[in-house]
Every structure is written in C-alpha cells, then in structure tokens.
C-alpha cells in the first residue's frame, strides 16, 4: 500500500471510535475507555509509519497528497475532500495523536468513577478526528470543516459535567466567542474564492504575488480574527479561563497541546498571504505581543491552579503568534515552541489534575502546600514542566522560547528592540507566576482544610495510568527542545514548507541568552521573596489595583459586558424605538389615513336614489363643461 493511501486512516480511526462509542450504547460502558484509547493509539501508529516513510525521502519530495472524492462538483465551484501531508502538517499529526493518546491513557484513571466515561472518550475521539482534518486538509474549505468540528467537540468536552451550571455556562461562552472568530475564517474563505477562484492551498498561496495588497490584507486580518478565537488571543481571549470547568484531561488536550494552537497553524500555513500583506503581519505581531503580557499578568493573580495555567497558555500562545507575525524569521520557531509547549504544558495540566485527584478536587493553591512529600512523582514531573516553561538552561523551553526572543530582536530597527523587550518582560513574568504555582502547591507547610462536608483531604500519589503519561511528557519537556536544536534539525525539517530568514539582529544570541537568564533569576527571586519566605495567608490579601484587576482577568468580562452586552442592549432598544416610531409609525399612519379617507368616502354611499341621481347629473355636467372648454381652446 502506498503511503498516500494511509493518510485518510489518520482521521478514520478516531472518527470510527467516536461513532462506536457514541452510538454503541451502555453495552460498551465497561470497555469504552479502552476502545477510545485504542483508536487514538492506532491513529498515532499510522502517523509514525507515515513519518518514517517521509524521512526516507528528500526534502522536496516529502509532500503527500490523497484525493478522496469531489465534495461539491458545481460548474465554477469545485470543492474536494482531499488531504495533504507535508512537514508542517506531519508535525501537528504526531503532536495531536501522540499527546492525545497519552491523555486518553491518563483519562482512564482520572475518569474512573464517572458513569458517563464512555461518552467522554467518544468526545475525545471526535475531537482528535476533527483536529486531524483541520491540519491535513489540502484546502481552506475542508480546513473549515475540521475547524468547526473542533469547536463542537470542545463545547461538548468543556461542558461535559453539565450538571454544574458553571461548566454549562463556560461551554456556551467558549462556543459563542469562537463563533465570532469563525466568522472571520468564513469571510476569509469567501474573499479567497472571489479573488482566486479556488480554496486549495497551492493555487491560493502561489497567486499571492499577483494579487493586490489590499485584498491580501483583508484576507489576512480575517484569518487573524479566526486565529484569535481558537487560540484565545486578545480580543477573543475571555473564554479560556472559564473553560477550566471541564475535566482536567480536556484542559491538557484542548487548552495546552492542540486546539488553542490551531490559530498558529492557520497563520503559518497561510504565510504567503501574510508575507505579501505587511499591514496584516504587523497586526499579528501586535496581537501576539499584547496577549503575551496580558496572559502572563492574569496568571500572576490566580489562586485556582488550572486558571493560573490557563493564563500561562494564553501568554505562551502569544509568543507563538508574535513569532508567526515575524514572517520567515519566526515561522519555524513559532512551531518549535508550539511542539515543546505541547509537552510541558500538557504535563503541567495533567500534574494539576493529579494534585486535584489527591486533594478531593480542590483547586485553590492556598489550600495546598507541602505536597512534594505526598506526591513525589507528580512533584518531579510537574517540576520538570515548570523548569521547561520558565526557560531553565538545557530544557525544552530554553531552546524554543529563546529562539523566539532572538527572532524578535532580529526583526531589526526600533520594532525589533520593542518586541525583544516585550518578550524578555514576558519571560520574567513567566518565571514569577510559575514559581508562585510551584511554591504554593508543593512547598511550605500543609494548608489544606476539610471541605464543606467535613472531609479532610488525604493527599496521595495518583495511579500509574495517570503518572505514566506524566512521566512521558516530562521526558519531552526535558529533551525535545535540545533534540530539535542539534544541527538545527527542526529548522531544516520545516524550512522547505515555511521558509526561513535569519533577519538582522542587533544583539548576539549569547547576549540574548544572558538577558533571558537575568530576567529568569529576577522573576524566580521575586516569587521566592513573596511566597517562599513568608507564610501564605488562607485568603488572598486585597492587593493593588492591578492585582485586583488581574484576578478578574484584567476586566475582560467587564469590558465585554459594557461594550458588547450593554452596547447590544442599547442597540436593540434603539432599533425597537425606530421600529415602533418610524417603521410602525409610517405603516400605522398610512393605515389610519386610508381608514379616515374611506370613512369620509363611505358617507357618500347613503342609499338614497335621489342623491345618486344628483351625483350622476353633476358628474355629467362637469364632463360636458370640460369637453366644451377643450374644444374652445
């Protein structure tokens, strides 16, 4: 069998798993979790086979294509279901299926006592299938199918515990905010068709050189709007923190390794469009830079361990979006950080779930403390993820995030200095808030208290089905970045698809590394002074105005409520007023006028023959007089 014929099986395996688990009924309750994990693992194995086949070819011949059928065969409008597998999509395939399989294994233990576990695994399989369609589609219209499938699956998974009002509300919020971004993608696709006459990646991206910059800017901005929705970037970031109401494996899969990175994939895949539209590219950089700092500040103030990690995810995706906005200077490093982030952030989320598992689902870090003694495996794996994300020398984040900082400086000019400073500031804040998470959770004296029902937590290590995936991800957190950097291995792997430019950096790589180490030490030191040397109060102090704002997600929901909700209410009232006074006024006024006129005319119909005779006589006289007058003239 040719390798091309295996591509569709990547999607078929988890899609079949979703169908079996969601339609098979309760008879599969006992084995549903194993079937879901098996289908996910099968997709990963197929991905590895395709990857090994790809490695055996030259860089120019590594792109594989599989045509399945014509989806919409209409004259002047051709849409196919076809898949494309190149170095970029293969990177995502291995990440999605590999990390996805580990999270399936972790979920076996985490969801052990949930009576709807079979359905949960069915939703996980559905999510994997949709995400794979998104990254291996060979055209934007089919990508949109995967894009919407991912949105549906995330809605189902975030709101999986729908008996909790907070979870149901969070799912609706994520769904609605993402619909705003999805409008951007749909408009971009329409613009592509009217401009290029096709949706396929190849023809669209090859024709950018012959297209006006204005059209490309419009398409690029709409693609960015879509990316902001899926990747929780400003101004569509408000849903991510609330989405932590879903089960922790969902946070690890969707909000760390896969769905939130879809926006980065979309921008990098559409690189030719952004390269030819510098204004749109600049907006991408600005969005990434703002979100990078925004998410980091939010992460500093959260006491909920998962929401602190959600703020961190927002910030780290901001790094990736910023790098993608740098064009060929940063495309490779955006994807490299995406992959390493998939390892250490998924590991951090699974570690948070392990802590919750041992602490009766407590999420307030102020009620943790000293857990390293009770949960040694969780402590070590979470700690390695922590060191990776803050950029500790030799671990994955050190290699990938430092490359983005170098690329920011390589932008050159004043813009390069500003972006470099922003990325260094983000590194300092990252070191602070992640050290805070480590200190509050695993160090100091124990601070846990009985829950509302009087049950005191008895922290203990999680079962092997949960710790083994955490260990595997910890290995990725430690070694992936270094492995990718040896001989610029990852750069050479992606360069045939994304291209690469070294830019013109005013500072050397050594200077950048030294600067990142300085800000890292500063961030860790401040966190240690605030949380390592002092007792941790059970209730967070009031704090500064910025701290209070950060606890409320920098007032993003307040802003949305005032500008969008209240604004929408005022707009609706205005439209209702216009409808009642103007539209209904004209309609009702016309009706009243006709009614009045008809009432007056009706009086002429009195039923008396003499009145009708006089009217006829009068009319005849008028006609005769008019005729004589016309003849005289």
C-alpha positions as CSV (number, residue, x, y, z in Angstrom):
1,X,0.0,0.0,0.0
2,X,1.3,3.4,-0.9
3,X,1.9,5.9,1.9
4,X,-0.6,8.3,0.4
5,X,-3.4,5.8,0.9
6,X,-2.8,5.7,4.7
7,X,-3.5,9.4,5.2
8,X,-7.2,9.1,5.4
9,X,-6.8,6.4,8.0
10,X,-5.4,9.0,10.4
11,X,-8.8,10.5,10.6
12,X,-10.8,7.3,10.1
13,X,-9.5,5.6,13.2
14,X,-10.7,8.2,15.8
15,X,-13.8,9.0,13.8
16,X,-14.8,5.4,13.9
17,X,-14.0,5.3,17.6
18,X,-16.3,8.3,18.1
19,X,-19.1,6.6,16.1
20,X,-18.8,3.3,18.0
21,X,-18.6,4.9,21.5
22,X,-21.4,7.4,21.0
23,X,-23.7,5.1,19.2
24,X,-22.9,1.8,20.8
25,X,-25.0,2.3,23.9
26,X,-24.4,1.2,27.5
27,X,-23.2,-2.3,26.4
28,X,-19.8,-0.6,25.8
29,X,-19.6,1.1,29.2
30,X,-17.1,-1.4,30.6
31,X,-14.7,-1.3,27.6
32,X,-15.5,2.1,26.1
33,X,-12.4,3.8,27.6
34,X,-10.1,1.0,26.3
35,X,-11.7,1.3,22.8
36,X,-11.3,5.0,22.7
37,X,-7.6,4.8,23.7
38,X,-7.0,2.0,21.2
39,X,-8.4,4.1,18.3
40,X,-6.3,7.1,19.4
41,X,-3.2,4.9,19.6
42,X,-4.0,3.4,16.1
43,X,-4.0,6.9,14.6
44,X,-0.7,7.6,16.3
45,X,0.9,4.4,14.9
46,X,-0.3,5.3,11.4
47,X,1.2,8.8,11.9
48,X,4.5,7.2,12.9
49,X,4.5,5.0,9.8
50,X,3.9,8.0,7.6
51,X,6.6,10.0,9.3
52,X,9.2,7.2,8.8
53,X,8.2,7.0,5.1
54,X,8.6,10.8,4.9
55,X,12.0,10.6,6.4
56,X,13.1,8.2,3.7
57,X,12.5,10.9,1.0
58,X,14.3,14.0,0.0
59,X,13.1,17.3,1.5
60,X,11.5,18.3,-1.9
61,X,9.5,15.0,-2.2
62,X,8.1,14.8,1.3
63,X,4.7,16.2,0.5
64,X,2.0,13.5,0.2
65,X,-1.5,14.0,-1.3
66,X,-4.6,11.9,-1.2
67,X,-7.8,12.7,-3.1
68,X,-10.9,11.0,-1.8
69,X,-13.9,12.4,-3.7
70,X,-15.4,15.6,-5.1
71,X,-17.4,17.2,-2.4
72,X,-19.2,20.0,-4.3
73,X,-18.9,19.4,-8.1
74,X,-20.6,22.5,-9.4
75,X,-19.6,24.5,-12.5
76,X,-17.4,27.3,-11.4
77,X,-17.3,26.0,-7.8
78,X,-15.2,22.9,-7.1
79,X,-14.6,21.6,-3.6
80,X,-12.8,18.3,-2.9
81,X,-12.3,16.2,0.1
82,X,-8.5,15.7,-0.2
83,X,-5.7,15.6,2.3
84,X,-2.1,17.0,2.2
85,X,0.6,15.8,4.4
86,X,3.9,17.7,4.4
87,X,6.4,18.5,7.1
88,X,4.2,21.1,8.8
89,X,1.1,19.0,8.9
90,X,3.1,15.9,9.9
91,X,4.5,17.8,12.9
92,X,0.9,18.5,14.1
93,X,-0.2,14.9,13.3
94,X,2.4,13.5,15.6
95,X,1.7,16.1,18.3
96,X,-2.1,15.6,18.2
97,X,-2.1,11.8,18.1
98,X,0.9,11.3,20.4
99,X,-0.1,13.7,23.2
100,X,-3.8,12.8,22.5
101,X,-3.1,9.1,23.2
102,X,-1.2,9.9,26.4
103,X,-4.2,12.0,27.6
104,X,-6.5,9.1,26.7
105,X,-4.4,6.8,28.9
106,X,-4.4,9.4,31.7
107,X,-8.2,9.7,31.4
108,X,-8.7,6.0,32.2
109,X,-7.7,6.7,35.7
110,X,-8.9,10.2,36.1
111,X,-12.4,9.5,34.9
112,X,-12.6,6.0,36.5
113,X,-15.6,6.8,38.7
114,X,-17.5,8.8,36.1
115,X,-20.7,7.0,35.0
116,X,-20.5,8.7,31.6
117,X,-16.9,7.8,30.9
118,X,-17.7,6.0,27.6
119,X,-19.2,9.2,26.2
120,X,-16.3,11.2,27.4
121,X,-13.9,9.0,25.4
122,X,-16.2,9.3,22.4
123,X,-16.0,13.0,22.6
124,X,-12.2,12.8,22.9
125,X,-12.0,10.6,19.7
126,X,-14.3,13.1,17.9
127,X,-12.0,15.9,18.9
128,X,-8.9,14.1,17.6
129,X,-10.7,13.4,14.3
130,X,-11.7,17.0,13.8
131,X,-8.3,18.3,14.7
132,X,-6.6,16.0,12.2
133,X,-9.0,17.1,9.5
134,X,-8.0,20.7,10.3
135,X,-4.3,20.1,9.9
136,X,-4.2,17.7,6.9
137,X,-6.9,19.3,4.7
138,X,-5.5,20.5,1.4
139,X,-7.9,23.4,1.1
140,X,-9.4,26.1,3.3
141,X,-13.0,24.9,2.9
142,X,-12.2,21.4,4.3
143,X,-10.0,23.0,6.9
144,X,-13.1,24.9,7.9
145,X,-15.0,21.6,8.4
146,X,-12.3,20.5,10.9
147,X,-12.3,23.9,12.5
148,X,-16.0,23.7,13.2
149,X,-15.7,20.1,14.3
150,X,-13.1,21.1,16.9
151,X,-15.4,23.9,18.1
152,X,-18.3,21.4,18.5
153,X,-16.1,18.8,20.3
154,X,-14.6,21.5,22.7
155,X,-18.2,22.6,23.5
156,X,-19.1,19.0,24.4
157,X,-16.0,18.4,26.5
158,X,-15.9,21.8,28.3
159,X,-19.5,21.3,29.3
160,X,-19.1,17.6,29.9
161,X,-20.1,18.0,33.6
162,X,-23.2,19.8,32.5
163,X,-24.9,19.3,35.9
164,X,-22.6,22.1,37.1
165,X,-24.1,25.4,36.0
166,X,-20.6,26.9,35.8
167,X,-19.5,24.2,33.3
168,X,-22.6,24.6,31.1
169,X,-22.1,28.4,31.1
170,X,-18.4,28.0,30.3
171,X,-19.2,25.7,27.3
172,X,-21.7,28.2,25.9
173,X,-19.3,31.1,26.4
174,X,-16.5,29.2,24.6
175,X,-18.8,28.3,21.8
176,X,-20.2,31.8,21.3
177,X,-16.8,33.6,21.5
178,X,-15.3,31.1,19.0
179,X,-18.2,31.8,16.6
180,X,-17.0,35.4,16.3
181,X,-13.6,34.1,15.2
182,X,-15.2,31.6,12.9
183,X,-17.0,34.4,11.1
184,X,-13.5,35.7,10.3
185,X,-12.5,32.4,8.7
186,X,-15.7,32.1,6.7
187,X,-15.3,35.6,5.4
188,X,-11.6,35.0,4.5
189,X,-12.7,31.9,2.6
190,X,-15.3,33.8,0.6
191,X,-12.7,36.5,-0.2
192,X,-10.3,33.8,-1.4
193,X,-12.9,32.3,-3.7
194,X,-13.9,35.7,-5.2
195,X,-10.2,36.6,-5.5
196,X,-8.5,33.4,-6.6
197,X,-11.5,31.2,-7.8
198,X,-10.4,28.3,-5.5
199,X,-9.9,27.2,-1.9
200,X,-6.9,25.0,-2.4
201,X,-3.7,25.9,-0.5
202,X,-1.4,25.5,-3.5
203,X,-3.2,27.8,-6.0
204,X,-4.2,30.4,-3.4
205,X,-0.7,30.7,-1.9
206,X,1.1,30.7,-5.2
207,X,-1.1,33.5,-6.6
208,X,-0.4,36.0,-3.8
209,X,2.3,37.7,-5.8
210,X,-0.2,38.7,-8.5
211,X,-2.9,40.0,-6.0
212,X,-3.4,43.5,-4.7
213,X,-2.1,44.2,-1.2
214,X,-5.5,45.5,-0.1
215,X,-7.2,42.2,-0.8
216,X,-4.5,40.2,0.9
217,X,-4.6,42.5,3.9
218,X,-8.4,41.9,4.2
219,X,-7.9,38.1,4.0
220,X,-5.0,38.2,6.4
221,X,-7.0,40.2,9.0
222,X,-9.9,37.8,8.8
223,X,-7.6,34.8,9.2
224,X,-6.1,36.6,12.3
225,X,-9.6,37.1,13.7
226,X,-10.2,33.3,13.3
227,X,-6.9,32.6,15.0
228,X,-7.7,34.9,17.9
229,X,-10.9,32.9,18.6
230,X,-9.4,29.4,18.6
231,X,-6.1,30.4,20.2
232,X,-7.6,32.7,22.9
233,X,-5.8,35.8,21.8
234,X,-6.8,39.4,22.5
235,X,-9.6,40.4,22.0
236,X,-11.3,37.0,21.9
237,X,-9.4,35.5,24.9
238,X,-12.2,35.7,27.5
239,X,-13.4,32.1,27.1
240,X,-10.2,30.3,28.1
241,X,-10.2,30.8,31.8
242,X,-13.8,29.7,32.2
243,X,-13.1,26.6,30.1
244,X,-11.2,25.2,33.0
245,X,-14.5,24.0,34.3
246,X,-14.2,21.0,32.1
247,X,-12.4,17.8,33.2
248,X,-8.6,18.3,33.5
249,X,-7.7,15.9,30.6
250,X,-9.8,18.3,28.4
251,X,-7.6,21.2,29.6
252,X,-4.5,19.3,28.8
253,X,-5.7,18.2,25.3
254,X,-7.6,21.2,24.1
255,X,-6.2,24.1,26.1
256,X,-2.5,23.1,26.0
257,X,-1.4,21.0,23.1
258,X,-4.0,21.1,20.3
259,X,-7.0,23.3,19.7
260,X,-5.5,26.5,21.1
261,X,-2.6,26.1,18.7
262,X,-4.9,25.8,15.6
263,X,-4.6,29.6,15.1
264,X,-0.8,29.4,15.0
265,X,-1.1,26.6,12.4
266,X,-3.6,28.7,10.3
267,X,-1.2,31.7,10.2
268,X,1.9,29.7,9.4
269,X,0.1,27.7,6.8
270,X,-1.1,31.0,5.2
271,X,2.4,32.5,5.5
272,X,2.5,33.6,1.8
273,X,-0.6,35.7,2.3
274,X,0.9,37.5,5.4
275,X,4.3,37.9,3.7
276,X,2.6,39.9,0.9
277,X,0.4,41.9,3.4
278,X,2.8,43.6,5.8
279,X,0.0,45.6,7.5
280,X,-1.8,42.4,8.4
281,X,1.5,40.9,9.5
282,X,2.1,43.9,11.8
283,X,-1.3,43.4,13.4
284,X,-0.4,39.7,14.1
285,X,2.7,40.8,15.9
286,X,0.8,43.4,18.0
287,X,-1.9,40.9,18.9
288,X,0.8,38.3,20.0
289,X,2.8,40.9,22.0
290,X,-0.3,42.2,23.8
291,X,-1.6,38.8,24.6
292,X,1.8,37.6,25.8
293,X,1.8,40.2,28.5
294,X,-1.9,40.1,29.1
295,X,-2.0,36.3,29.8
296,X,1.2,36.5,32.0
297,X,-0.3,39.2,34.2
298,X,-3.6,37.2,34.6
299,X,-1.6,34.1,35.5
300,X,0.2,36.0,38.3
301,X,-3.0,36.7,40.3
302,X,-4.9,33.4,40.0
303,X,-5.2,31.1,43.1
304,X,-7.0,28.4,41.0
305,X,-4.2,26.2,39.8
306,X,-5.9,25.4,36.4
307,X,-6.8,29.1,35.8
308,X,-3.2,30.1,36.5
309,X,-2.1,27.6,33.9
310,X,-4.8,28.9,31.5
311,X,-3.3,32.4,31.8
312,X,0.1,30.8,31.1
313,X,-1.3,29.1,28.0
314,X,-2.7,32.4,26.7
315,X,0.7,34.0,27.2
316,X,2.7,31.2,25.6
317,X,0.4,31.2,22.6
318,X,1.1,34.9,22.4
319,X,4.8,34.1,22.0
320,X,3.9,31.8,19.1
321,X,1.6,34.3,17.4
322,X,4.2,37.0,17.8
323,X,6.8,34.7,16.2
324,X,4.4,33.8,13.3
325,X,3.9,37.6,12.8
326,X,7.6,38.0,12.2
327,X,7.3,36.1,8.9
328,X,10.1,33.8,7.7
329,X,12.2,35.0,10.7
330,X,9.8,33.3,13.1
331,X,7.6,30.7,11.4
332,X,9.9,27.8,12.4
333,X,10.4,28.9,15.9
334,X,6.6,29.5,16.4
335,X,6.0,25.8,15.5
336,X,9.0,24.7,17.5
337,X,7.7,26.4,20.7
338,X,4.2,25.1,19.9
339,X,5.6,21.5,20.0
340,X,7.7,21.9,23.1
341,X,4.8,23.7,24.8
342,X,2.6,20.8,23.9
343,X,4.8,18.6,26.1
344,X,5.4,20.8,29.1
345,X,2.0,22.5,29.3
346,X,0.1,19.2,28.8
347,X,2.3,17.7,31.6
348,X,1.6,20.7,33.8
349,X,-2.2,20.4,33.3
350,X,-2.0,16.6,34.0
351,X,0.0,17.3,37.1
352,X,-2.6,19.8,38.2
353,X,-5.2,17.1,37.7
354,X,-3.1,14.7,39.7
355,X,-3.0,17.2,42.5
356,X,-6.7,17.7,42.4
357,X,-7.2,13.9,42.3
358,X,-5.3,13.6,45.6
359,X,-6.9,16.7,47.2
360,X,-10.6,16.0,46.8
361,X,-10.8,18.1,43.6
362,X,-9.6,21.2,45.5
363,X,-8.1,23.8,43.0
364,X,-7.2,26.7,45.4
365,X,-3.4,26.7,45.7
366,X,-3.7,28.5,49.0
367,X,-5.1,25.2,50.4
368,X,-2.2,23.1,49.1
369,X,1.3,23.3,50.4
370,X,4.0,20.7,51.1
371,X,2.6,18.2,48.6
372,X,6.0,17.1,47.3
373,X,6.2,14.8,50.3
374,X,2.9,13.1,49.5
375,X,3.0,13.1,45.7
376,X,6.7,12.6,44.6
377,X,6.1,11.5,41.0
378,X,3.7,14.4,40.4
379,X,6.1,16.8,42.1
380,X,9.1,15.7,39.9
381,X,7.1,15.7,36.6
382,X,5.3,19.0,37.3
383,X,8.7,20.4,38.4
384,X,10.3,19.5,35.2
385,X,7.5,21.1,33.3
386,X,7.9,24.2,35.4
387,X,11.6,24.4,34.6
388,X,10.9,23.9,30.9
389,X,8.3,26.7,30.7
390,X,10.5,29.3,32.5
391,X,13.3,28.5,30.2
392,X,15.8,26.8,32.5
393,X,19.0,26.1,30.6
394,X,19.0,22.8,28.8
395,X,15.3,22.1,29.0
396,X,12.9,22.4,26.1
397,X,11.5,25.9,26.8
398,X,15.1,27.2,26.9
399,X,15.7,26.3,23.3
400,X,12.3,27.2,21.8
401,X,11.3,30.4,23.7
402,X,14.9,31.8,23.5
403,X,14.7,31.4,19.7
404,X,11.5,33.5,19.6
405,X,13.2,36.2,21.7
406,X,16.2,36.1,19.3
407,X,13.8,36.3,16.3
408,X,12.0,39.3,17.9
409,X,15.3,41.2,18.1
410,X,16.2,40.0,14.6
411,X,13.2,42.0,13.3
412,X,15.6,44.9,13.3
413,X,15.1,48.6,13.9
414,X,13.0,50.2,16.7
415,X,10.4,47.5,16.2
416,X,12.9,44.8,17.0
417,X,14.0,46.5,20.2
418,X,10.4,46.9,21.3
419,X,9.5,43.3,20.6
420,X,12.7,42.0,22.2
421,X,11.9,43.9,25.3
422,X,8.3,42.6,25.4
423,X,9.4,39.0,25.0
424,X,12.0,39.5,27.8
425,X,9.4,41.0,30.1
426,X,7.1,38.1,29.3
427,X,9.9,35.7,30.3
428,X,10.4,37.5,33.6
429,X,6.7,37.4,34.5
430,X,6.5,33.7,33.4
431,X,9.3,32.9,35.8
432,X,7.4,34.7,38.6
433,X,4.0,33.2,38.2
434,X,5.2,29.7,37.6
435,X,7.5,29.8,40.6
436,X,4.5,31.0,42.6
437,X,2.5,28.0,41.4
438,X,5.3,25.6,42.4
439,X,5.8,27.2,45.9
440,X,2.1,27.4,46.7
441,X,1.5,23.8,45.6
442,X,4.5,21.7,46.6
443,X,6.5,23.7,49.2
444,X,5.9,25.2,52.6
445,X,3.6,23.9,55.3
446,X,0.4,22.0,54.6
447,X,-2.6,24.3,54.4
448,X,-5.4,22.0,53.4
449,X,-8.7,22.1,55.2
450,X,-11.9,20.0,55.4
451,X,-14.3,20.5,52.6
452,X,-17.9,21.7,53.0
453,X,-19.0,18.2,54.1
454,X,-16.2,17.9,56.7
455,X,-13.9,15.5,54.7
456,X,-10.3,16.4,55.1
457,X,-8.1,15.7,52.1
458,X,-5.6,12.8,52.3
459,X,-3.1,13.6,49.5
460,X,-1.7,10.6,47.8
461,X,0.0,9.7,44.5
462,X,-2.1,9.0,41.5
463,X,-2.4,5.6,39.9
464,X,0.0,4.5,37.2
465,X,-2.5,5.1,34.4
466,X,-2.1,8.8,35.3
467,X,1.5,9.0,36.3
468,X,3.0,7.2,33.3
469,X,1.7,9.8,30.8
470,X,3.0,12.5,33.1
471,X,6.5,10.8,33.0
472,X,6.5,10.5,29.2
473,X,5.5,14.2,28.8
474,X,8.2,15.1,31.3
475,X,10.8,13.5,29.1
476,X,9.5,15.6,26.2
477,X,9.7,18.7,28.5
478,X,13.4,17.9,29.2
479,X,14.7,16.6,25.9
480,X,12.6,17.8,23.0
481,X,14.0,21.3,22.6
482,X,17.6,20.1,22.7
483,X,16.9,17.3,20.2
484,X,15.2,19.8,17.8
485,X,18.2,22.2,18.1
486,X,21.0,19.8,17.4
487,X,22.3,20.8,14.0
488,X,19.2,23.0,13.6
489,X,17.3,19.8,13.0
490,X,13.8,21.2,13.4
491,X,14.7,24.3,11.2
492,X,15.8,22.1,8.3
493,X,12.7,19.9,8.7
494,X,10.2,22.8,8.3
495,X,12.2,25.2,6.1
496,X,11.0,23.6,2.8
497,X,7.4,24.4,3.8
498,X,7.7,27.6,5.8
499,X,10.9,29.2,4.5
500,X,13.3,30.9,6.9
501,X,15.3,34.1,7.2
502,X,17.9,34.9,9.8
503,X,16.9,38.6,9.9
504,X,19.2,41.3,11.1
505,X,19.6,41.1,14.9
506,X,21.4,44.0,16.6
507,X,22.4,41.7,19.5
508,X,24.2,38.3,19.5
509,X,22.5,35.1,20.6
510,X,24.8,34.9,23.6
511,X,23.6,38.3,24.7
512,X,20.0,37.3,24.4
513,X,20.6,34.1,26.4
514,X,22.3,36.1,29.1
515,X,19.4,38.6,29.2
516,X,16.9,35.8,29.5
517,X,18.8,34.2,32.3
518,X,18.9,37.5,34.2
519,X,15.2,38.1,33.9
520,X,14.6,34.4,34.8
521,X,16.5,34.9,38.1
522,X,14.7,38.1,38.8
523,X,11.3,36.5,38.3
524,X,12.1,33.5,40.4
525,X,13.7,35.7,43.1
526,X,10.7,38.0,43.5
527,X,8.4,35.0,43.7
528,X,10.6,33.3,46.3
529,X,10.6,36.6,48.4
530,X,6.8,36.9,48.2
531,X,5.8,33.2,48.6
532,X,8.7,31.2,49.7
533,X,9.9,33.1,52.7
534,X,6.6,34.2,54.1
535,X,3.6,32.3,55.4
536,X,0.8,32.1,52.8
537,X,-2.5,33.5,54.1
538,X,-5.6,31.4,53.6
539,X,-7.3,34.3,51.9
540,X,-5.5,36.4,49.3
541,X,-4.9,40.0,50.5
542,X,-6.7,42.8,48.7
543,X,-3.7,43.8,46.8
544,X,-3.0,46.6,44.4
545,X,-5.4,47.9,41.7
546,X,-3.6,45.9,39.1
547,X,-3.8,42.7,41.2
548,X,-7.5,43.1,41.7
549,X,-8.0,43.7,38.0
550,X,-5.9,40.6,37.2
551,X,-8.0,38.4,39.4
552,X,-10.9,39.5,37.3
553,X,-9.0,38.7,34.1
554,X,-8.0,42.3,33.6
555,X,-11.6,43.2,33.4
556,X,-12.1,41.4,30.1
557,X,-15.6,40.2,31.0
558,X,-16.5,43.6,32.4
559,X,-15.4,45.2,29.1
560,X,-17.4,42.7,27.1
561,X,-20.4,43.2,29.3
562,X,-20.2,47.0,29.0
563,X,-19.3,47.2,25.3
564,X,-21.0,44.2,23.8
565,X,-23.8,43.1,26.2
566,X,-24.9,46.6,27.3
567,X,-24.0,48.0,23.9
568,X,-26.1,45.3,22.3
569,X,-29.0,46.1,24.7
570,X,-28.8,49.8,23.8
571,X,-28.6,49.0,20.1
572,X,-31.6,46.7,20.4
573,X,-33.6,49.3,22.3
574,X,-32.7,51.9,19.6
575,X,-33.8,49.5,16.9
576,X,-37.0,48.8,18.7
577,X,-37.7,52.5,19.1
578,X,-37.0,53.1,15.4
579,X,-39.3,50.2,14.6
580,X,-42.1,51.5,16.8
581,X,-41.8,55.2,16.0
582,X,-40.6,55.3,12.4
583,X,-41.5,52.0,10.7
584,X,-44.7,51.2,12.6
585,X,-45.5,55.0,12.5
586,X,-45.4,55.0,8.7
587,X,-47.4,51.8,8.5
588,X,-49.9,52.7,11.1
589,X,-50.2,56.3,9.8
590,X,-50.8,55.1,6.3
591,X,-53.5,52.7,7.6
592,X,-55.1,55.4,9.7
593,X,-55.1,57.8,6.7
594,X,-56.7,55.3,4.4
595,X,-59.2,54.4,7.2
596,X,-60.1,58.1,7.6
597,X,-60.4,58.6,3.8
598,X,-62.6,55.6,3.4
599,X,-64.8,56.7,6.3
600,X,-65.4,60.0,4.6
601,X,-66.0,58.4,1.2
602,X,-68.3,56.0,2.8
603,X,-70.7,58.8,3.8
604,X,-71.3,59.4,0.1
605,X,-73.0,56.0,-0.1
606,X,-76.1,56.9,1.8
607,X,-78.6,54.6,-0.1
608,X,-80.9,57.4,-1.4
609,X,-81.6,57.2,-5.2
610,X,-82.1,61.0,-5.4
611,X,-78.6,61.6,-4.0
612,X,-77.1,59.2,-6.6
613,X,-79.1,60.9,-9.4
614,X,-77.8,64.3,-8.3
615,X,-74.2,62.9,-8.3
616,X,-74.7,61.5,-11.8
617,X,-76.1,64.7,-13.0
618,X,-73.3,66.7,-11.5
619,X,-70.7,64.4,-13.0
620,X,-72.3,64.6,-16.4
621,X,-72.3,68.4,-16.2
622,X,-68.7,68.5,-15.3
623,X,-67.7,66.2,-18.2
624,X,-69.8,68.3,-20.8
625,X,-68.2,71.5,-19.5
626,X,-64.7,70.1,-19.7
627,X,-65.3,68.9,-23.3
628,X,-66.6,72.2,-24.4
629,X,-63.7,74.0,-22.8
630,X,-61.2,71.7,-24.5
631,X,-62.8,72.4,-27.9
632,X,-62.8,76.1,-27.4
633,X,-59.1,76.1,-26.5
